Amino acid sequence: MEDTKITVTVSPEDEGSRLDAFIGWNTEGLSRSYAVKLIEKGLVSVNGDPVTSKKHALRAGDAVVIDVPEPEMLEVRAQDIPLDIVYEDDDVAVIDKPRGMVVHPGPGNTDGTLVNAIMHHMGDSLSSINGVIRPGIVHRIDKDTSGLLMIAKNDMAHESLAAQLKEHSVTREYTALAHDNIREDEITIDAPIGRDPKNRMRNAVGGASARSAVTHIKVLERFGKYTLVKAVLETGRTHQIRVHMAYIHHPLAGDELYGPRRQSPKIEGVEVSGQLLHAGTLGFIHPATGNYMEFHSPLPEVFEAVLVNLRK
């Protein structure tokens, strides 16, 4: 196989965007961090000229060409990475994933993921249903979303947990900080989600091959320019809470993909990377015992620090 060349023309709405961010927004399968590596290797050009600065500001009409190397076969290896294991037995485990950790390996993220960590801590005791790249992984949360994930340690457990997700019987409650003041105390957003036809990295309400998506929102605290909410998932589409909140014009604070294009890296004086979204409650029926189990996780420090400053 040969290297792949991707050409993307800069639209007026992307005028002034950084090169690495633009590639992350407008190419499928190329994360912003992977884009930085390609730029540093001289594999990205703008209007025919190689550019090696990730901060290069683009202009409308610029032709960005990305020379993507032939993908290497991923060999997932166990890594001794600290894990916050909330619960574990012979069938299931519950992990409290930190902000910034990718769930499973992929292009640009071949190690340092949650999968690398659980392979070290749990050895061969992981379900094989999702293959060698995603052993034990039943569901995912985004890299910059923190909180609770359930892990299947055998195929029986995996099938049970996957069925519960499909039946919408798993309890999944998130805490999120949204832009602006939400006037209603409670909102149910029932809007199908599919691939955004204008940006392959995003999903959108009514996008291509849209599937049913329902999110229940309850206001917890109002700060004027921000609102703290609880979001309860009825379905589990990719980026569901982020897409739905942007759809009602209250995108999540810190969300670089669905929020304002040019936003400060600091929120109330706190350095924030990525959306303030935390999977704080997870409940399911144990595959072997049939008992309902529910787990809770406190907000991460950066989220709490923002709230402390807002309350001042």
PyMOL commands that set and color helices and strands:
alter all, ss='L'
color gray80, all
select helices_A, chain A and resi 12-14+19-26+32-40+114-122+155-166+240-247+301-311
alter helices_A, ss='H'
color red, helices_A
select strands_A, chain A and resi 4-9+44-46+49-50+63-68+85-88+92-97+146-152+171-179+186-190+193-195+203-205+208-211+214-222+226-233+266-267+270-271+277-285+292-296
alter strands_A, ss='S'
color yellow, strands_A
deselect
rebuild
show_as cartoon
